[in-house]
């Protein structure tokens, strides 16, 4: 996905919801995407998002200790080898940061790391993207809940969808199907 300059808040929330519905579909099939990120959400002419690049997608029951994905979107437990579908929730939280930022610049907290190893170590210790002044409080709280360090504490994908629906309702937008 390439963030379009001037894309209104409601449209960006719809893109987030579109990504969540894609994740929900995969999880409903017992699959993990394992590479949720900005580049893997394509927009059509109506600015509707579609989750793409299923190259790392695998049945949850077949998860091994293989580390795959894009480093800044990787949940801390991926480094330990044992994980479940909550890794996609974590990655959505990072994706949602970009959607809300309306920018493709690396979060400053991550950009300060010298290399991948330092970034991974910092993420395992709790480093997360910073809150930008333009972030809506409900959106920030949703992001933070998605990237909690303990996977069991993260919301289920249906809860993420519900919270996005509530944000859209609050701003007077009807989510599109």
N, C-alpha and C positions, 0 to 999 in steps of 0.2 A: 504494500500500500504506500502510495506517495501522498503525504499529507498535503492537501490543497490549501494554499493561503486563503484566508477568508471563509473557510468552511464554518458554518455556524455551529453553535454548541449542540443544538438538537440533532443536527446531521451527524456530528461526531458521536453522540450518544447512540444513535441508530447503528452506526458502524460497529461500535462496541457490542451492542446487542446482537448484531448479525454474527460477529465472531463467536460470542457466547453460544448462540444457537448452533453454530457449526461444531463447537466443542461438545455441546450437549448431545448432538446427534452421534458423534464418534463414541462418546462415553456410553451412550445407550446401546451401542453395538459391541461394547466391551473392548473398545480400542482407545489407545492413547496416541495423541498427535506427536508429542515430544519435541516440537520445534515451532511453538506459537511465537510469532514475532511479526513486526511491522511488514516486512517484505513478503510474508505469507498470507496477507489479507489483501485480496485484489478488489478494486472498486469498479463497478460498472458505470455507465453514463448517468445513472440516477443516484450515484454515490452510495450504493448498497454494497456491503462487504461480503466476500466469499472467502472462506478459509481454503488455502491451497497447499501444495507441496506436502504430500502425504508420504514422502520418502522414508521418514523415520517412524511412521505410524505402525504400531504393533498391537496385537491382542494383549490386554493387561496380564492375562494368565501366562504369557510367554516372556515376561520381563526378565532380563538377565542383569548382570552388573555392568553392562555396556553403557558408557557415558556418551550420549549423543545430544545434539542441540547446539544452540548459540549461547556462548558463555554468559552474557549479561541477562539472559532469560532463564537460566538454569537454576532450579530450586536447590537449596543446600543439600538435601538428601540424595540428589543425583551423584554427589561426590562420594557417598558412602555405598552406593550400589543397590540399596534396597529402596524401592519407590513404588508409588501407585498413581492413580489418575490425578491426584492433587498437584503433581508437577505441572500439569496443564493449567491449573488454577493459578499457581504461582506465576507462570509465564504470562497468563492473561493479565495479571496485575501489572507486570512490567509493560506489556503492550498498551494497557489502558493509560499508563503514565504518558506514553507518547501520544495517544489519542487526545488526552486532555491537554497536553502541552501544545498540541497543534504544531509540532516541530519534530525534526528527525535528529536533532543534536543529542549526543550522548548525555545522560544525566551527569551533572558536575561531580557528584560523589563517585561515580564510576570512572569518569574521565581522569580523575586525580590518581588513579592506580597506574603504576608504571608498566605493568605487564599482566598477562592472563593469570599467572600464578598468584600475583598479589591480589588481583580482583577476586579470584575464587576463594582465597583465604579470607578476604574481607567479607565476602558474601556469607561464608560459613559462620563468621563471627557476628553477622547481623547488619552489614552494610546494605542499605536500600537507597533508591533515588530520593532526592530531596523534594520537599513540597515547594512548588512554584506559587508565587502570589496569585496567579490567575486561576488556580485550582478551586473548584467548587468543593465545599466541605463534604458533602455526601460522596462525591467522586473520590476525594482523598481518602475518606474512611473505607470505601470499597477497595481501593488499591491496597491500602495497608492491611486489610483483612486477607486479601488474596496472597500477599507475600509474607505472611507470618512464617517464622522459622520452623515451627513444628507443624508438620503436614496435617495432623489431626485437628488443628485449630482453624484451618482454612475453611471457608464456606464451600458447600456443595455447589455444583454448577447451576442447579435450579435456583438456589438462593441468590447467586450472582445475577441471574436473569431477572429475578423478582426485584432486586434492588435497582437494576437499570430501568425496569418498567416504572418503578416509583419515582426515579429521578425524572424520567420523561414526562410522567403525569404531572409532577410538580411544575415543570416548565411549560405545560400546556401542549405537549406533543403526544400524539397517539403513535405507539410503536407499530411499525409496519411488519407484516408477516412475510 
